[in-house]
Structure formats: structure tokens, C-alpha cells
Amino acid sequence: YGENGEILKDGKYTVYFRPNADGGTDWFYNVIYVAEETGSDIDAVIGSDPHNVKIMENGNVSILKNGVRYNLNGAVVK
């Protein structure tokens, strides 16, 4: 994304928030990371070490932990 954190082109994006500013150097102010979606599902761990992140997609909330996606009941989402 751009110099000031704005998204510069149309597309589907997943936005990750780390309110404690512990997202890492590739995150905008260590708080926000924007990943452009190119596949049908989220298939990546952001940064060099996995983070636990909450994802909202199509009105559903899930958790990405160590590269595995879980629903809010703790079941693995395939």
C-alpha cells in the first residue's frame, strides 16, 4: 500500500489490526496490515512469526492462529 497507508488499487483486502502495536516492522505503525486477497481463502501468515489475528469475512468472524484458521467455537475452518 501507499506512502501514507492508503490502498492504491481496487480489489479484495483483508485488514489485520494489532491494537497493542506489536504487529512488526512490515505493519503500518505496527498496528495495521493490509493483505490483498488473490485466492478464494486466506492462506498466509503475516510476518516472520505467526500472530493471532481476528478476521471478518462476509460477515463471519474467525481467528488465524499459527497459520490455522478457527471459527469462534474453536473448530478448524477448512
mmCIF file of the N, C-alpha and C atoms, coordinates in Angstrom:
data_MODEL
# 
_entry.id   MODEL 
# 
loop_
_atom_site.group_PDB 
_atom_site.id 
_atom_site.type_symbol 
_atom_site.label_atom_id 
_atom_site.label_alt_id 
_atom_site.label_comp_id 
_atom_site.label_asym_id 
_atom_site.label_entity_id 
_atom_site.label_seq_id 
_atom_site.pdbx_PDB_ins_code 
_atom_site.Cartn_x 
_atom_site.Cartn_y 
_atom_site.Cartn_z 
_atom_site.occupancy 
_atom_site.B_iso_or_equiv 
_atom_site.pdbx_formal_charge 
_atom_site.auth_seq_id 
_atom_site.auth_comp_id 
_atom_site.auth_asym_id 
_atom_site.auth_atom_id 
_atom_site.pdbx_PDB_model_num 
ATOM 1   N N  . TYR A 1 1  ? 0.818   -1.176  0.000  1.00 0.00 ? 1  TYR A N  1 
ATOM 2   C CA . TYR A 1 1  ? 0.000   0.000   0.000  1.00 0.00 ? 1  TYR A CA 1 
ATOM 3   C C  . TYR A 1 1  ? 0.858   1.234   0.000  1.00 0.00 ? 1  TYR A C  1 
ATOM 4   N N  . GLY A 1 2  ? 0.225   2.391   -0.106 1.00 0.00 ? 2  GLY A N  1 
ATOM 5   C CA . GLY A 1 2  ? 0.946   3.616   -0.404 1.00 0.00 ? 2  GLY A CA 1 
ATOM 6   C C  . GLY A 1 2  ? 1.738   4.222   0.735  1.00 0.00 ? 2  GLY A C  1 
ATOM 7   N N  . GLU A 1 3  ? 2.334   5.335   0.439  1.00 0.00 ? 3  GLU A N  1 
ATOM 8   C CA . GLU A 1 3  ? 3.232   6.037   1.356  1.00 0.00 ? 3  GLU A CA 1 
ATOM 9   C C  . GLU A 1 3  ? 2.567   6.382   2.687  1.00 0.00 ? 3  GLU A C  1 
ATOM 10  N N  . ASN A 1 4  ? 1.300   6.762   2.655  1.00 0.00 ? 4  ASN A N  1 
ATOM 11  C CA . ASN A 1 4  ? 0.597   7.145   3.875  1.00 0.00 ? 4  ASN A CA 1 
ATOM 12  C C  . ASN A 1 4  ? -0.356  6.066   4.363  1.00 0.00 ? 4  ASN A C  1 
ATOM 13  N N  . GLY A 1 5  ? -0.216  4.845   3.869  1.00 0.00 ? 5  GLY A N  1 
ATOM 14  C CA . GLY A 1 5  ? -1.047  3.747   4.311  1.00 0.00 ? 5  GLY A CA 1 
ATOM 15  C C  . GLY A 1 5  ? -2.336  3.570   3.535  1.00 0.00 ? 5  GLY A C  1 
ATOM 16  N N  . GLU A 1 6  ? -2.565  4.404   2.502  1.00 0.00 ? 6  GLU A N  1 
ATOM 17  C CA . GLU A 1 6  ? -3.792  4.250   1.744  1.00 0.00 ? 6  GLU A CA 1 
ATOM 18  C C  . GLU A 1 6  ? -3.657  3.100   0.739  1.00 0.00 ? 6  GLU A C  1 
ATOM 19  N N  . ILE A 1 7  ? -4.771  2.454   0.431  1.00 0.00 ? 7  ILE A N  1 
ATOM 20  C CA . ILE A 1 7  ? -4.793  1.389   -0.561 1.00 0.00 ? 7  ILE A CA 1 
ATOM 21  C C  . ILE A 1 7  ? -4.915  2.042   -1.922 1.00 0.00 ? 7  ILE A C  1 
ATOM 22  N N  . LEU A 1 8  ? -4.031  1.668   -2.842 1.00 0.00 ? 8  LEU A N  1 
ATOM 23  C CA . LEU A 1 8  ? -3.926  2.383   -4.102 1.00 0.00 ? 8  LEU A CA 1 
ATOM 24  C C  . LEU A 1 8  ? -4.681  1.753   -5.265 1.00 0.00 ? 8  LEU A C  1 
ATOM 25  N N  . LYS A 1 9  ? -5.237  0.542   -5.103 1.00 0.00 ? 9  LYS A N  1 
ATOM 26  C CA . LYS A 1 9  ? -5.969  -0.046  -6.224 1.00 0.00 ? 9  LYS A CA 1 
ATOM 27  C C  . LYS A 1 9  ? -7.167  -0.834  -5.712 1.00 0.00 ? 9  LYS A C  1 
ATOM 28  N N  . ASP A 1 10 ? -8.144  -1.022  -6.612 1.00 0.00 ? 10 ASP A N  1 
ATOM 29  C CA . ASP A 1 10 ? -9.335  -1.795  -6.285 1.00 0.00 ? 10 ASP A CA 1 
ATOM 30  C C  . ASP A 1 10 ? -8.969  -3.250  -6.046 1.00 0.00 ? 10 ASP A C  1 
ATOM 31  N N  . GLY A 1 11 ? -9.758  -3.924  -5.242 1.00 0.00 ? 11 GLY A N  1 
ATOM 32  C CA . GLY A 1 11 ? -9.543  -5.345  -5.005 1.00 0.00 ? 11 GLY A CA 1 
ATOM 33  C C  . GLY A 1 11 ? -10.166 -5.766  -3.699 1.00 0.00 ? 11 GLY A C  1 
ATOM 34  N N  . LYS A 1 12 ? -9.995  -7.042  -3.374 1.00 0.00 ? 12 LYS A N  1 
ATOM 35  C CA . LYS A 1 12 ? -10.465 -7.588  -2.110 1.00 0.00 ? 12 LYS A CA 1 
ATOM 36  C C  . LYS A 1 12 ? -9.276  -7.633  -1.158 1.00 0.00 ? 12 LYS A C  1 
ATOM 37  N N  . TYR A 1 13 ? -9.447  -7.088  0.035  1.00 0.00 ? 13 TYR A N  1 
ATOM 38  C CA . TYR A 1 13 ? -8.361  -6.990  1.001  1.00 0.00 ? 13 TYR A CA 1 
ATOM 39  C C  . TYR A 1 13 ? -8.804  -7.539  2.359  1.00 0.00 ? 13 TYR A C  1 
ATOM 40  N N  . THR A 1 14 ? -7.869  -8.077  3.090  1.00 0.00 ? 14 THR A N  1 
ATOM 41  C CA . THR A 1 14 ? -8.067  -8.412  4.484  1.00 0.00 ? 14 THR A CA 1 
ATOM 42  C C  . THR A 1 14 ? -7.233  -7.436  5.294  1.00 0.00 ? 14 THR A C  1 
ATOM 43  N N  . VAL A 1 15 ? -7.851  -6.824  6.294  1.00 0.00 ? 15 VAL A N  1 
ATOM 44  C CA . VAL A 1 15 ? -7.166  -5.838  7.129  1.00 0.00 ? 15 VAL A CA 1 
ATOM 45  C C  . VAL A 1 15 ? -6.969  -6.457  8.511  1.00 0.00 ? 15 VAL A C  1 
ATOM 46  N N  . TYR A 1 16 ? -5.727  -6.478  8.967  1.00 0.00 ? 16 TYR A N  1 
ATOM 47  C CA . TYR A 1 16 ? -5.377  -7.030  10.270 1.00 0.00 ? 16 TYR A CA 1 
ATOM 48  C C  . TYR A 1 16 ? -5.061  -5.883  11.223 1.00 0.00 ? 16 TYR A C  1 
ATOM 49  N N  . PHE A 1 17 ? -5.550  -5.965  12.447 1.00 0.00 ? 17 PHE A N  1 
ATOM 50  C CA . PHE A 1 17 ? -5.306  -4.945  13.466 1.00 0.00 ? 17 PHE A CA 1 
ATOM 51  C C  . PHE A 1 17 ? -4.571  -5.560  14.646 1.00 0.00 ? 17 PHE A C  1 
ATOM 52  N N  . ARG A 1 18 ? -3.550  -4.869  15.138 1.00 0.00 ? 18 ARG A N  1 
ATOM 53  C CA . ARG A 1 18 ? -2.821  -5.260  16.347 1.00 0.00 ? 18 ARG A CA 1 
ATOM 54  C C  . ARG A 1 18 ? -2.852  -4.051  17.274 1.00 0.00 ? 18 ARG A C  1 
ATOM 55  N N  . PRO A 1 19 ? -3.913  -3.896  18.093 1.00 0.00 ? 19 PRO A N  1 
ATOM 56  C CA . PRO A 1 19 ? -4.086  -2.694  18.890 1.00 0.00 ? 19 PRO A CA 1 
ATOM 57  C C  . PRO A 1 19 ? -2.962  -2.419  19.886 1.00 0.00 ? 19 PRO A C  1 
ATOM 58  N N  . ASN A 1 20 ? -2.168  -3.433  20.203 1.00 0.00 ? 20 ASN A N  1 
ATOM 59  C CA . ASN A 1 20 ? -1.039  -3.211  21.119 1.00 0.00 ? 20 ASN A CA 1 
ATOM 60  C C  . ASN A 1 20 ? 0.238   -2.814  20.384 1.00 0.00 ? 20 ASN A C  1 
ATOM 61  N N  . ALA A 1 21 ? 0.123   -2.517  19.097 1.00 0.00 ? 21 ALA A N  1 
ATOM 62  C CA . ALA A 1 21 ? 1.253   -2.096  18.253 1.00 0.00 ? 21 ALA A CA 1 
ATOM 63  C C  . ALA A 1 21 ? 2.383   -3.120  18.258 1.00 0.00 ? 21 ALA A C  1 
ATOM 64  N N  . ASP A 1 22 ? 2.020   -4.407  18.232 1.00 0.00 ? 22 ASP A N  1 
ATOM 65  C CA . ASP A 1 22 ? 3.034   -5.461  18.221 1.00 0.00 ? 22 ASP A CA 1 
ATOM 66  C C  . ASP A 1 22 ? 3.022   -6.244  16.905 1.00 0.00 ? 22 ASP A C  1 
ATOM 67  N N  . GLY A 1 23 ? 2.609   -5.582  15.833 1.00 0.00 ? 23 GLY A N  1 
ATOM 68  C CA . GLY A 1 23 ? 2.496   -6.253  14.545 1.00 0.00 ? 23 GLY A CA 1 
ATOM 69  C C  . GLY A 1 23 ? 3.802   -6.463  13.815 1.00 0.00 ? 23 GLY A C  1 
ATOM 70  N N  . GLY A 1 24 ? 4.821   -5.712  14.092 1.00 0.00 ? 24 GLY A N  1 
ATOM 71  C CA . GLY A 1 24 ? 6.096   -5.890  13.416 1.00 0.00 ? 24 GLY A CA 1 
ATOM 72  C C  . GLY A 1 24 ? 6.395   -4.763  12.445 1.00 0.00 ? 24 GLY A C  1 
ATOM 73  N N  . THR A 1 25 ? 7.584   -4.804  11.885 1.00 0.00 ? 25 THR A N  1 
ATOM 74  C CA . THR A 1 25 ? 8.057   -3.704  11.047 1.00 0.00 ? 25 THR A CA 1 
ATOM 75  C C  . THR A 1 25 ? 7.354   -3.628  9.700  1.00 0.00 ? 25 THR A C  1 
ATOM 76  N N  . ASP A 1 26 ? 6.771   -4.719  9.219  1.00 0.00 ? 26 ASP A N  1 
ATOM 77  C CA . ASP A 1 26 ? 6.076   -4.671  7.940  1.00 0.00 ? 26 ASP A CA 1 
ATOM 78  C C  . ASP A 1 26 ? 4.619   -4.220  8.094  1.00 0.00 ? 26 ASP A C  1 
ATOM 79  N N  . TRP A 1 27 ? 4.209   -3.883  9.302  1.00 0.00 ? 27 TRP A N  1 
ATOM 80  C CA . TRP A 1 27 ? 2.867   -3.380  9.581  1.00 0.00 ? 27 TRP A CA 1 
ATOM 81  C C  . TRP A 1 27 ? 2.897   -1.856  9.621  1.00 0.00 ? 27 TRP A C  1 
ATOM 82  N N  . PHE A 1 28 ? 1.806   -1.203  9.229  1.00 0.00 ? 28 PHE A N  1 
ATOM 83  C CA . PHE A 1 28 ? 1.701   0.250   9.274  1.00 0.00 ? 28 PHE A CA 1 
ATOM 84  C C  . PHE A 1 28 ? 1.637   0.677   10.734 1.00 0.00 ? 28 PHE A C  1 
ATOM 85  N N  . TYR A 1 29 ? 2.661   1.380   11.176 1.00 0.00 ? 29 TYR A N  1 
ATOM 86  C CA . TYR A 1 29 ? 2.816   1.797   12.574 1.00 0.00 ? 29 TYR A CA 1 
ATOM 87  C C  . TYR A 1 29 ? 2.676   0.621   13.545 1.00 0.00 ? 29 TYR A C  1 
ATOM 88  N N  . ASN A 1 30 ? 3.066   -0.579  13.107 1.00 0.00 ? 30 ASN A N  1 
ATOM 89  C CA . ASN A 1 30 ? 2.999   -1.806  13.899 1.00 0.00 ? 30 ASN A CA 1 
ATOM 90  C C  . ASN A 1 30 ? 1.576   -2.150  14.343 1.00 0.00 ? 30 ASN A C  1 
ATOM 91  N N  . VAL A 1 31 ? 0.565   -1.524  13.722 1.00 0.00 ? 31 VAL A N  1 
ATOM 92  C CA . VAL A 1 31 ? -0.820  -1.705  14.142 1.00 0.00 ? 31 VAL A CA 1 
ATOM 93  C C  . VAL A 1 31 ? -1.692  -2.309  13.032 1.00 0.00 ? 31 VAL A C  1 
ATOM 94  N N  . ILE A 1 32 ? -1.487  -1.921  11.792 1.00 0.00 ? 32 ILE A N  1 
ATOM 95  C CA . ILE A 1 32 ? -2.372  -2.319  10.695 1.00 0.00 ? 32 ILE A CA 1 
ATOM 96  C C  . ILE A 1 32 ? -1.570  -2.999  9.599  1.00 0.00 ? 32 ILE A C  1 
ATOM 97  N N  . TYR A 1 33 ? -2.111  -4.103  9.092  1.00 0.00 ? 33 TYR A N  1 
ATOM 98  C CA . TYR A 1 33 ? -1.527  -4.776  7.931  1.00 0.00 ? 33 TYR A CA 1 
ATOM 99  C C  . TYR A 1 33 ? -2.655  -5.048  6.951  1.00 0.00 ? 33 TYR A C  1 
ATOM 100 N N  . VAL A 1 34 ? -2.456  -4.705  5.703  1.00 0.00 ? 34 VAL A N  1 
ATOM 101 C CA . VAL A 1 34 ? -3.454  -4.922  4.667  1.00 0.00 ? 34 VAL A CA 1 
ATOM 102 C C  . VAL A 1 34 ? -2.902  -5.928  3.679  1.00 0.00 ? 34 VAL A C  1 
ATOM 103 N N  . ALA A 1 35 ? -3.624  -7.025  3.485  1.00 0.00 ? 35 ALA A N  1 
ATOM 104 C CA . ALA A 1 35 ? -3.205  -8.062  2.545  1.00 0.00 ? 35 ALA A CA 1 
ATOM 105 C C  . ALA A 1 35 ? -4.224  -8.144  1.421  1.00 0.00 ? 35 ALA A C  1 
ATOM 106 N N  . GLU A 1 36 ? -3.755  -7.990  0.182  1.00 0.00 ? 36 GLU A N  1 
ATOM 107 C CA . GLU A 1 36 ? -4.650  -8.145  -0.958 1.00 0.00 ? 36 GLU A CA 1 
ATOM 108 C C  . GLU A 1 36 ? -4.944  -9.622  -1.142 1.00 0.00 ? 36 GLU A C  1 
ATOM 109 N N  . GLU A 1 37 ? -6.218  -9.961  -1.275 1.00 0.00 ? 37 GLU A N  1 
ATOM 110 C CA . GLU A 1 37 ? -6.622  -11.355 -1.451 1.00 0.00 ? 37 GLU A CA 1 
ATOM 111 C C  . GLU A 1 37 ? -6.535  -11.715 -2.923 1.00 0.00 ? 37 GLU A C  1 
ATOM 112 N N  . THR A 1 38 ? -5.818  -12.769 -3.240 1.00 0.00 ? 38 THR A N  1 
ATOM 113 C CA . THR A 1 38 ? -5.704  -13.217 -4.617 1.00 0.00 ? 38 THR A CA 1 
ATOM 114 C C  . THR A 1 38 ? -6.338  -14.587 -4.813 1.00 0.00 ? 38 THR A C  1 
ATOM 115 N N  . GLY A 1 39 ? -6.568  -15.321 -3.725 1.00 0.00 ? 39 GLY A N  1 
ATOM 116 C CA . GLY A 1 39 ? -7.184  -16.642 -3.803 1.00 0.00 ? 39 GLY A CA 1 
ATOM 117 C C  . GLY A 1 39 ? -8.588  -16.611 -3.252 1.00 0.00 ? 39 GLY A C  1 
ATOM 118 N N  . SER A 1 40 ? -9.158  -17.784 -3.075 1.00 0.00 ? 40 SER A N  1 
ATOM 119 C CA . SER A 1 40 ? -10.524 -17.855 -2.574 1.00 0.00 ? 40 SER A CA 1 
ATOM 120 C C  . SER A 1 40 ? -10.583 -17.843 -1.063 1.00 0.00 ? 40 SER A C  1 
ATOM 121 N N  . ASP A 1 41 ? -9.425  -17.961 -0.379 1.00 0.00 ? 41 ASP A N  1 
ATOM 122 C CA . ASP A 1 41 ? -9.431  -18.016 1.081  1.00 0.00 ? 41 ASP A CA 1 
ATOM 123 C C  . ASP A 1 41 ? -8.112  -17.448 1.590  1.00 0.00 ? 41 ASP A C  1 
ATOM 124 N N  . ILE A 1 42 ? -8.043  -17.168 2.859  1.00 0.00 ? 42 ILE A N  1 
ATOM 125 C CA . ILE A 1 42 ? -6.812  -16.673 3.466  1.00 0.00 ? 42 ILE A CA 1 
ATOM 126 C C  . ILE A 1 42 ? -5.871  -17.848 3.640  1.00 0.00 ? 42 ILE A C  1 
ATOM 127 N N  . ASP A 1 43 ? -4.646  -17.721 3.158  1.00 0.00 ? 43 ASP A N  1 
ATOM 128 C CA . ASP A 1 43 ? -3.737  -18.853 3.140  1.00 0.00 ? 43 ASP A CA 1 
ATOM 129 C C  . ASP A 1 43 ? -2.332  -18.424 3.535  1.00 0.00 ? 43 ASP A C  1 
ATOM 130 N N  . ALA A 1 44 ? -2.220  -17.388 4.364  1.00 0.00 ? 44 ALA A N  1 
ATOM 131 C CA . ALA A 1 44 ? -0.889  -16.888 4.679  1.00 0.00 ? 44 ALA A CA 1 
ATOM 132 C C  . ALA A 1 44 ? -0.807  -16.462 6.128  1.00 0.00 ? 44 ALA A C  1 
ATOM 133 N N  . VAL A 1 45 ? 0.387   -16.547 6.667  1.00 0.00 ? 45 VAL A N  1 
ATOM 134 C CA . VAL A 1 45 ? 0.689   -16.000 7.980  1.00 0.00 ? 45 VAL A CA 1 
ATOM 135 C C  . VAL A 1 45 ? 1.484   -14.726 7.732  1.00 0.00 ? 45 VAL A C  1 
ATOM 136 N N  . ILE A 1 46 ? 1.090   -13.639 8.363  1.00 0.00 ? 46 ILE A N  1 
ATOM 137 C CA . ILE A 1 46 ? 1.719   -12.347 8.141  1.00 0.00 ? 46 ILE A CA 1 
ATOM 138 C C  . ILE A 1 46 ? 2.948   -12.215 9.023  1.00 0.00 ? 46 ILE A C  1 
ATOM 139 N N  . GLY A 1 47 ? 4.063   -11.763 8.431  1.00 0.00 ? 47 GLY A N  1 
ATOM 140 C CA . GLY A 1 47 ? 5.291   -11.530 9.182  1.00 0.00 ? 47 GLY A CA 1 
ATOM 141 C C  . GLY A 1 47 ? 6.134   -12.788 9.312  1.00 0.00 ? 47 GLY A C  1 
ATOM 142 N N  . SER A 1 48 ? 7.268   -12.657 9.956  1.00 0.00 ? 48 SER A N  1 
ATOM 143 C CA . SER A 1 48 ? 8.191   -13.778 10.085 1.00 0.00 ? 48 SER A CA 1 
ATOM 144 C C  . SER A 1 48 ? 7.792   -14.750 11.177 1.00 0.00 ? 48 SER A C  1 
ATOM 145 N N  . ASP A 1 49 ? 6.996   -14.310 12.127 1.00 0.00 ? 49 ASP A N  1 
ATOM 146 C CA . ASP A 1 49 ? 6.489   -15.232 13.141 1.00 0.00 ? 49 ASP A CA 1 
ATOM 147 C C  . ASP A 1 49 ? 4.968   -15.094 13.195 1.00 0.00 ? 49 ASP A C  1 
ATOM 148 N N  . PRO A 1 50 ? 4.250   -16.187 13.397 1.00 0.00 ? 50 PRO A N  1 
ATOM 149 C CA . PRO A 1 50 ? 2.785   -16.146 13.353 1.00 0.00 ? 50 PRO A CA 1 
ATOM 150 C C  . PRO A 1 50 ? 2.196   -15.273 14.450 1.00 0.00 ? 50 PRO A C  1 
ATOM 151 N N  . HIS A 1 51 ? 1.119   -14.612 14.111 1.00 0.00 ? 51 HIS A N  1 
ATOM 152 C CA . HIS A 1 51 ? 0.370   -13.797 15.062 1.00 0.00 ? 51 HIS A CA 1 
ATOM 153 C C  . HIS A 1 51 ? -1.047  -14.338 15.136 1.00 0.00 ? 51 HIS A C  1 
ATOM 154 N N  . ASN A 1 52 ? -1.683  -14.132 16.233 1.00 0.00 ? 52 ASN A N  1 
ATOM 155 C CA . ASN A 1 52 ? -3.100  -14.459 16.358 1.00 0.00 ? 52 ASN A CA 1 
ATOM 156 C C  . ASN A 1 52 ? -3.887  -13.240 15.916 1.00 0.00 ? 52 ASN A C  1 
ATOM 157 N N  . VAL A 1 53 ? -4.717  -13.411 14.903 1.00 0.00 ? 53 VAL A N  1 
ATOM 158 C CA . VAL A 1 53 ? -5.496  -12.290 14.390 1.00 0.00 ? 53 VAL A CA 1 
ATOM 159 C C  . VAL A 1 53 ? -6.946  -12.706 14.221 1.00 0.00 ? 53 VAL A C  1 
ATOM 160 N N  . LYS A 1 54 ? -7.839  -11.751 14.363 1.00 0.00 ? 54 LYS A N  1 
ATOM 161 C CA . LYS A 1 54 ? -9.255  -11.966 14.104 1.00 0.00 ? 54 LYS A CA 1 
ATOM 162 C C  . LYS A 1 54 ? -9.532  -11.486 12.683 1.00 0.00 ? 54 LYS A C  1 
ATOM 163 N N  . ILE A 1 55 ? -10.354 -12.246 11.971 1.00 0.00 ? 55 ILE A N  1 
ATOM 164 C CA . ILE A 1 55 ? -10.665 -11.936 10.582 1.00 0.00 ? 55 ILE A CA 1 
ATOM 165 C C  . ILE A 1 55 ? -12.172 -11.838 10.442 1.00 0.00 ? 55 ILE A C  1 
ATOM 166 N N  . MET A 1 56 ? -12.652 -10.796 9.772  1.00 0.00 ? 56 MET A N  1 
ATOM 167 C CA . MET A 1 56 ? -14.066 -10.731 9.429  1.00 0.00 ? 56 MET A CA 1 
ATOM 168 C C  . MET A 1 56 ? -14.147 -10.830 7.919  1.00 0.00 ? 56 MET A C  1 
ATOM 169 N N  . GLU A 1 57 ? -14.893 -11.827 7.445  1.00 0.00 ? 57 GLU A N  1 
ATOM 170 C CA . GLU A 1 57 ? -15.043 -12.050 6.011  1.00 0.00 ? 57 GLU A CA 1 
ATOM 171 C C  . GLU A 1 57 ? -16.479 -12.460 5.737  1.00 0.00 ? 57 GLU A C  1 
ATOM 172 N N  . ASN A 1 58 ? -17.144 -11.716 4.868  1.00 0.00 ? 58 ASN A N  1 
ATOM 173 C CA . ASN A 1 58 ? -18.541 -11.984 4.528  1.00 0.00 ? 58 ASN A CA 1 
ATOM 174 C C  . ASN A 1 58 ? -19.431 -12.070 5.772  1.00 0.00 ? 58 ASN A C  1 
ATOM 175 N N  . GLY A 1 59 ? -19.171 -11.234 6.752  1.00 0.00 ? 59 GLY A N  1 
ATOM 176 C CA . GLY A 1 59 ? -19.971 -11.192 7.960  1.00 0.00 ? 59 GLY A CA 1 
ATOM 177 C C  . GLY A 1 59 ? -19.643 -12.243 8.997  1.00 0.00 ? 59 GLY A C  1 
ATOM 178 N N  . ASN A 1 60 ? -18.651 -13.091 8.717  1.00 0.00 ? 60 ASN A N  1 
ATOM 179 C CA . ASN A 1 60 ? -18.240 -14.139 9.654  1.00 0.00 ? 60 ASN A CA 1 
ATOM 180 C C  . ASN A 1 60 ? -16.901 -13.777 10.282 1.00 0.00 ? 60 ASN A C  1 
ATOM 181 N N  . VAL A 1 61 ? -16.774 -14.016 11.582 1.00 0.00 ? 61 VAL A N  1 
ATOM 182 C CA . VAL A 1 61 ? -15.528 -13.748 12.288 1.00 0.00 ? 61 VAL A CA 1 
ATOM 183 C C  . VAL A 1 61 ? -14.811 -15.073 12.506 1.00 0.00 ? 61 VAL A C  1 
ATOM 184 N N  . SER A 1 62 ? -13.506 -15.089 12.221 1.00 0.00 ? 62 SER A N  1 
ATOM 185 C CA . SER A 1 62 ? -12.702 -16.268 12.508 1.00 0.00 ? 62 SER A CA 1 
ATOM 186 C C  . SER A 1 62 ? -11.364 -15.808 13.072 1.00 0.00 ? 62 SER A C  1 
ATOM 187 N N  . ILE A 1 63 ? -10.582 -16.756 13.559 1.00 0.00 ? 63 ILE A N  1 
ATOM 188 C CA . ILE A 1 63 ? -9.289  -16.462 14.170 1.00 0.00 ? 63 ILE A CA 1 
ATOM 189 C C  . ILE A 1 63 ? -8.210  -17.212 13.405 1.00 0.00 ? 63 ILE A C  1 
ATOM 190 N N  . LEU A 1 64 ? -7.149  -16.500 13.028 1.00 0.00 ? 64 LEU A N  1 
ATOM 191 C CA . LEU A 1 64 ? -5.995  -17.108 12.381 1.00 0.00 ? 64 LEU A CA 1 
ATOM 192 C C  . LEU A 1 64 ? -4.900  -17.214 13.432 1.00 0.00 ? 64 LEU A C  1 
ATOM 193 N N  . LYS A 1 65 ? -4.531  -18.438 13.780 1.00 0.00 ? 65 LYS A N  1 
ATOM 194 C CA . LYS A 1 65 ? -3.518  -18.672 14.810 1.00 0.00 ? 65 LYS A CA 1 
ATOM 195 C C  . LYS A 1 65 ? -2.504  -19.665 14.268 1.00 0.00 ? 65 LYS A C  1 
ATOM 196 N N  . ASN A 1 66 ? -1.243  -19.218 14.192 1.00 0.00 ? 66 ASN A N  1 
ATOM 197 C CA . ASN A 1 66 ? -0.155  -20.065 13.706 1.00 0.00 ? 66 ASN A CA 1 
ATOM 198 C C  . ASN A 1 66 ? -0.478  -20.698 12.360 1.00 0.00 ? 66 ASN A C  1 
ATOM 199 N N  . GLY A 1 67 ? -1.122  -19.929 11.484 1.00 0.00 ? 67 GLY A N  1 
ATOM 200 C CA . GLY A 1 67 ? -1.413  -20.392 10.141 1.00 0.00 ? 67 GLY A CA 1 
ATOM 201 C C  . GLY A 1 67 ? -2.654  -21.262 10.015 1.00 0.00 ? 67 GLY A C  1 
ATOM 202 N N  . VAL A 1 68 ? -3.362  -21.516 11.107 1.00 0.00 ? 68 VAL A N  1 
ATOM 203 C CA . VAL A 1 68 ? -4.580  -22.326 11.086 1.00 0.00 ? 68 VAL A CA 1 
ATOM 204 C C  . VAL A 1 68 ? -5.762  -21.411 11.379 1.00 0.00 ? 68 VAL A C  1 
ATOM 205 N N  . ARG A 1 69 ? -6.824  -21.572 10.608 1.00 0.00 ? 69 ARG A N  1 
ATOM 206 C CA . ARG A 1 69 ? -7.998  -20.727 10.771 1.00 0.00 ? 69 ARG A CA 1 
ATOM 207 C C  . ARG A 1 69 ? -9.048  -21.473 11.593 1.00 0.00 ? 69 ARG A C  1 
ATOM 208 N N  . TYR A 1 70 ? -9.604  -20.793 12.620 1.00 0.00 ? 70 TYR A N  1 
ATOM 209 C CA . TYR A 1 70 ? -10.596 -21.367 13.524 1.00 0.00 ? 70 TYR A CA 1 
ATOM 210 C C  . TYR A 1 70 ? -11.852 -20.505 13.515 1.00 0.00 ? 70 TYR A C  1 
ATOM 211 N N  . ASN A 1 71 ? -13.027 -21.136 13.737 1.00 0.00 ? 71 ASN A N  1 
ATOM 212 C CA . ASN A 1 71 ? -14.230 -20.345 13.953 1.00 0.00 ? 71 ASN A CA 1 
ATOM 213 C C  . ASN A 1 71 ? -14.267 -19.950 15.434 1.00 0.00 ? 71 ASN A C  1 
ATOM 214 N N  . LEU A 1 72 ? -15.288 -19.198 15.837 1.00 0.00 ? 72 LEU A N  1 
ATOM 215 C CA . LEU A 1 72 ? -15.342 -18.709 17.219 1.00 0.00 ? 72 LEU A CA 1 
ATOM 216 C C  . LEU A 1 72 ? -15.631 -19.807 18.230 1.00 0.00 ? 72 LEU A C  1 
ATOM 217 N N  . ASN A 1 73 ? -16.029 -20.993 17.767 1.00 0.00 ? 73 ASN A N  1 
ATOM 218 C CA . ASN A 1 73 ? -16.228 -22.136 18.661 1.00 0.00 ? 73 ASN A CA 1 
ATOM 219 C C  . ASN A 1 73 ? -14.958 -22.963 18.820 1.00 0.00 ? 73 ASN A C  1 
ATOM 220 N N  . GLY A 1 74 ? -13.889 -22.571 18.130 1.00 0.00 ? 74 GLY A N  1 
ATOM 221 C CA . GLY A 1 74 ? -12.619 -23.280 18.244 1.00 0.00 ? 74 GLY A CA 1 
ATOM 222 C C  . GLY A 1 74 ? -12.424 -24.399 17.234 1.00 0.00 ? 74 GLY A C  1 
ATOM 223 N N  . ALA A 1 75 ? -13.386 -24.596 16.334 1.00 0.00 ? 75 ALA A N  1 
ATOM 224 C CA . ALA A 1 75 ? -13.248 -25.644 15.312 1.00 0.00 ? 75 ALA A CA 1 
ATOM 225 C C  . ALA A 1 75 ? -12.427 -25.124 14.136 1.00 0.00 ? 75 ALA A C  1 
ATOM 226 N N  . VAL A 1 76 ? -11.608 -25.986 13.566 1.00 0.00 ? 76 VAL A N  1 
ATOM 227 C CA . VAL A 1 76 ? -10.786 -25.621 12.412 1.00 0.00 ? 76 VAL A CA 1 
ATOM 228 C C  . VAL A 1 76 ? -11.693 -25.373 11.214 1.00 0.00 ? 76 VAL A C  1 
ATOM 229 N N  . VAL A 1 77 ? -11.432 -24.265 10.514 1.00 0.00 ? 77 VAL A N  1 
ATOM 230 C CA . VAL A 1 77 ? -12.181 -23.911 9.296  1.00 0.00 ? 77 VAL A CA 1 
ATOM 231 C C  . VAL A 1 77 ? -11.333 -24.343 8.109  1.00 0.00 ? 77 VAL A C  1 
ATOM 232 N N  . LYS A 1 78 ? -11.920 -25.142 7.221  1.00 0.00 ? 78 LYS A N  1 
ATOM 233 C CA . LYS A 1 78 ? -11.183 -25.628 6.038  1.00 0.00 ? 78 LYS A CA 1 
ATOM 234 C C  . LYS A 1 78 ? -11.510 -24.798 4.828  1.00 0.00 ? 78 LYS A C  1 
# 
